[in-house]
Amino acid sequence: MPPHKSKSAPAEGSSVYEALCDLGESDATAAVLAALIEQGPSLIKDIAVYSGWSIPAVSQELAELEEIGWVSREKVPNMKRGRDPYEYRLEITKTEMGRFYRDRVKERLKTIESAF
């Protein structure tokens, strides 16, 4: 098990997490997406706890999802000292996500069919 992942996390018992893994997402991506789908907008520390991945690993996954337009972030005023944290939220709709994964499955089926 990678050192940046805890031994168990709520995401790993999630049917959303399992479905995303079945659709070809990495464990980390599936866990981060499951956290955002199931919990809604969240701070990175809450995503890390839910997903079981370290904050740096979650940060990397969120940056990649933000780059492709699936996730956005917004600063949340912090009443304590230090930097304001960011709240992350899904920007992709259920319909867009469904279309993306349907297309992915179709491509994989074509690959299998062409091998016959």
C-alpha positions as CSV (number, residue, x, y, z in Angstrom):
1,M,0.0,0.0,0.0
2,P,1.4,3.4,-0.9
3,P,2.7,5.5,2.1
4,H,0.4,8.4,1.1
5,K,-2.8,6.3,1.7
6,S,-4.4,5.2,5.0
7,K,-5.4,1.6,5.6
8,S,-9.1,2.3,5.5
9,A,-11.3,5.2,4.5
10,P,-15.1,5.7,4.1
11,A,-14.6,6.1,0.3
12,E,-13.4,2.5,0.0
13,G,-16.8,1.2,1.2
14,S,-18.7,3.5,-1.1
15,S,-20.6,2.1,-4.1
16,V,-19.7,5.3,-6.0
17,Y,-16.0,4.7,-5.3
18,E,-16.3,1.1,-6.5
19,A,-18.2,2.1,-9.7
20,L,-15.6,4.7,-10.5
21,C,-12.8,2.1,-10.1
22,D,-14.8,-0.3,-12.3
23,L,-15.0,2.4,-14.9
24,G,-11.2,2.7,-15.0
25,E,-10.4,5.5,-12.6
26,S,-7.3,5.2,-10.3
27,D,-7.9,4.5,-6.6
28,A,-7.0,8.1,-5.8
29,T,-9.2,9.7,-8.5
30,A,-12.1,7.5,-7.6
31,A,-11.8,8.3,-3.9
32,V,-11.6,12.1,-4.5
33,L,-14.5,12.0,-6.9
34,A,-16.6,9.8,-4.5
35,A,-15.9,12.3,-1.7
36,L,-17.1,15.2,-3.8
37,I,-20.1,13.3,-5.2
38,E,-21.2,12.0,-1.8
39,Q,-20.3,14.9,0.5
40,G,-20.7,17.9,-1.9
41,P,-18.4,20.9,-1.7
42,S,-15.5,20.1,0.7
43,L,-12.3,21.4,2.1
44,I,-9.2,19.5,1.1
45,K,-8.7,18.1,4.6
46,D,-12.2,16.7,4.6
47,I,-11.6,15.1,1.2
48,A,-8.3,13.6,2.5
49,V,-10.1,12.1,5.5
50,Y,-12.9,10.7,3.5
51,S,-10.7,9.4,0.7
52,G,-8.0,8.0,2.9
53,W,-5.3,9.7,0.9
54,S,-2.8,12.3,2.1
55,I,-3.4,16.0,1.6
56,P,-0.5,16.2,-1.0
57,A,-2.0,13.2,-2.9
58,V,-5.5,14.7,-2.8
59,S,-4.1,18.1,-3.8
60,Q,-2.5,16.5,-6.9
61,E,-5.7,14.8,-7.9
62,L,-7.8,17.9,-7.4
63,A,-5.3,19.9,-9.5
64,E,-5.7,17.4,-12.3
65,L,-9.5,17.4,-12.0
66,E,-9.5,21.2,-12.0
67,E,-7.3,21.3,-15.1
68,I,-9.9,19.3,-17.1
69,G,-12.8,21.3,-15.7
70,W,-14.4,18.7,-13.5
71,V,-13.6,20.6,-10.2
72,S,-13.4,24.2,-9.2
73,R,-12.2,25.8,-6.0
74,E,-13.2,28.9,-4.1
75,K,-11.5,30.5,-1.1
76,V,-13.3,30.2,2.2
77,P,-12.7,33.0,4.7
78,N,-10.6,31.7,7.6
79,M,-11.2,33.2,11.0
80,K,-8.0,31.7,12.3
81,R,-4.4,32.6,11.5
82,G,-2.9,31.4,8.3
83,R,-4.0,31.1,4.7
84,D,-7.7,30.9,3.7
85,P,-8.6,27.3,2.8
86,Y,-10.2,26.4,-0.5
87,E,-13.5,24.6,-0.9
88,Y,-13.6,22.2,-3.8
89,R,-16.8,21.4,-5.8
90,L,-17.7,19.4,-8.8
91,E,-18.4,21.4,-11.9
92,I,-19.2,18.5,-14.2
93,T,-22.9,17.6,-14.3
94,K,-24.3,14.1,-13.8
95,T,-25.2,14.0,-17.5
96,E,-21.7,15.1,-18.6
97,M,-20.1,12.5,-16.4
98,G,-22.4,9.8,-17.6
99,R,-21.6,10.7,-21.2
100,F,-17.9,10.6,-20.5
101,Y,-18.0,7.2,-18.9
102,R,-20.4,5.8,-21.6
103,D,-17.9,6.9,-24.3
104,R,-15.0,5.4,-22.4
105,V,-16.8,2.0,-22.1
106,K,-17.8,2.1,-25.8
107,E,-14.1,2.7,-26.7
108,R,-13.0,-0.2,-24.6
109,L,-15.6,-2.5,-26.1
110,K,-14.5,-1.6,-29.6
111,T,-11.0,-2.5,-28.6
112,I,-12.1,-5.9,-27.4
113,E,-14.4,-6.5,-30.4
114,S,-11.6,-5.6,-32.8
115,A,-9.4,-8.3,-31.3
116,F,-11.8,-11.1,-32.4
